[in-house]
Amino acid sequence: MKRFLIYLSIFFNSLPNAAGQSLLTVEEAIATALENNFEIRLARNDSAAAALDYQYRNAALLPRLTLNSGLTLNNNDQYQKFTDGAIRQRKGIRSENLNANVALNWTLFNGGRLYATRDRLTTLQEVGALNVKNNIINTVSQVITGYYAIVQQKQQLRAIEEQLAINNERVKLAEYKLGIGAGTKPDVLQSKVDLNAQKAAQLQQQNSIALLKEQLNTLMGVASGRLYDVSDSIPFSEPIMLQDVQRSLGTANPALQMISKQVDIAKYQLREAKADQWPQLNLTTNYNFNRLDNIAVVNPFQPLFSRNSGLNLGISTSVPLFNQFTAKRNIQAARITVQSRELVLDQQRAQLNLQLVQAYNEYEAQQKALALEEENIVLAKENVAIVLEVYRLNATTLIQLKEAQKSLQDAYTRLIQARFLTKRAETELLRIKGALLR
């Protein structure tokens, strides 16, 4: 048995590191995805647009200043006939009219709409930032799960290669026993059939790893066909307590925070709708300049040249008396929107609590299964080693050895799957908690 274990150790130590490919760590995979992932880049653009509105949120409180100017050139023919029979007629009457106007309009009060709009833009900017964070957390979760799915299949490939080593040893033993007259031809043939089956499983497993790597490449936003190796093990974080996740759910989960901000936005929109019921007070001021230059006139009382300029200041107000119930209808619609957003928030909170409980139950169950399979794999390995040595001594049958091998293969499959499922459950808990970026 010791000789067999030494043989397996030498075999695995001699395996190449994925044909000399560079090792990609999960941290590197996450960093690459955060830089290149398309969904994150789109979310950042949306957030940038919201940040642009936020940058100019106070502009709604400022006055509007407008400059208007114009120049009119006239060249007219004029014919006038009066009651006394006199006639005045002149051609080519040219004139120039230059006017300019600077107008300032400042809304002093409009029911608080300006401040509600400013607060709504501020909240929209916060929603944009939370949307980016939510996309980042989801992408990190997908990258972690995708990365360790490759590690899982890599471990499964190592388990198949261990079976290959055992089958190689079986073929040698069967041929040796046949050569000395202690074995049978069917044992040799069956051992070779099983060896070829493991080789086919090895090829299929390598293809599965290649497909998973392409999926991870897509998540990372890198070119298809990038070659790399992944780590050999699946590490776990410190044990997670359900109460800790539940306490921080409302303040740490970005998806829940976004919906909460949407409720705030709906309330600001309600304030904006209510502002239409209030009077509006505006401050207006104008500076006017007008110059008229007539080259010639028919009417002797018409000036040849005139110029006017001056500053005007005024206050205007508008009081909404009746607008076909538009304001009332808008207020009712805004209130319904607030109620709907609050219901969505309650629904999302309930769904997240359900997801949290389910994820935690899965996490606990997989931890128990993992501990059991870690113990079971030791027993299965020892059993194969013993049966193989007994088979070497011709004290057992090939069927018993195959059964021991099958038990070891099943134990490996359950153990590797338990490791991955435990990591996936752990990642899902951290995603719900919003703690994957810490």
Secondary structure, 3 states (H helix, E strand, C coil): CHHHHHHHHHHHHCCCCCCCCCECCHHHHHHHHHHHCHHHHHHHHHHHHHHHHHHCHHHHHCCEEEEEEEEEEEEEEEEEECCCCCEEEEEEEEEEEEEEEEEEEEEEECCCHHHHHHHHHHHHHHHHHHHHHHHHHHHHHHHHHHHHHHHHHHHHHHHHHHHHHHHHHHHHHHHHHHHCCCCCHHHHHHHHHHHHHHHHHHHHHHHHHHHHHHHHHHHHCCCCCCCCECCCCCCCCCCCCHHHHHHHHHHHCHHHHHHHHHHHHHHHHHHHHHHHHCCEEEEEEEEEEEEEEECCCCCCCCCCEEEEEEEEEEEEEECCCCCCCHHHHHHHHHHHHHHHHHHHHHHHHHHHHHHHHHHHHHHHHHHHHHHHHHHHHHHHHHHHHHHHHHHHCCCCCHHHHHHHHHHHHHHHHHHHHHHHHHHHHHHHHHHHHCCCCC
